[in-house]
Amino acid sequence: MTDQIGDPAVRAFVDALNAGDRTAFQAALTPDATMSDDGTERDLGDWTEREIFSSDGHLTVEKAQDDGRSFVASYSNATWARCAPVGASQSATARSPASKPARPDPERREGHLQGR
C-alpha cells in the first residue's frame, strides 16, 4: 500500500508502476537511472517494458520504513505470477536524494533501479 510511503518520489514510482503509467514511471526516475536484476545489469527501457508494462506488473508494499525509502514488497506480473517479498532495492532511487537501497535477503529475488 502506498499509504505507508511518505516520500513523494518513492510514492510516485510505486503508483506509476501499479497504474501501468509509462510517462509517470519515467518521470519518477532520474535521467541517468540504471537497472540490475538478480545482479545482472539490464537495459532499463527493455526490462521495464517486458517485466512491468507489457505484463501487468504490480508491486504490493507489505512493510515500509524511513518514509518508504526502505520497504518490503511482493511483485507480480502475468509472466512470473507472484514473487516472494523483496527489499527496497526493487524500487527506485528515484528523485529523492535521501533514498537508499536496502540489502534484501539473499534468498529472495533482487532487483535494483538506481539514479542519482
URCORRA-V918964 format. One line per field, one symbol per residue. phi: phi as a letter, one per 20 degrees, with the letter a starting at -180 (. if undefined). psi: psi as a letter, one per 30 degrees, with the letter a starting at -180 (. if undefined). A space follows every 50 residues. Layout:
# URCORRA-V918964
phi->???
psi->???
This chain:
# URCORRA-V918964
phi->.ffedeffffffffffgfemegffffffdfgegcbcclndfcfgffffff edfeclfbddfebcclmnfcbdbdcbbfedleeggcffffeeefeefefc feefgfedfcbcdccf
psi->kfffjfjeeeeeeeeeeffgjeeeeeffllfgklkkkhgkkljeeeeeee fdefghkkkjkekklhgffklklkkllfegbkllklafffalibgjffkj kljlkfflkklkkkb.
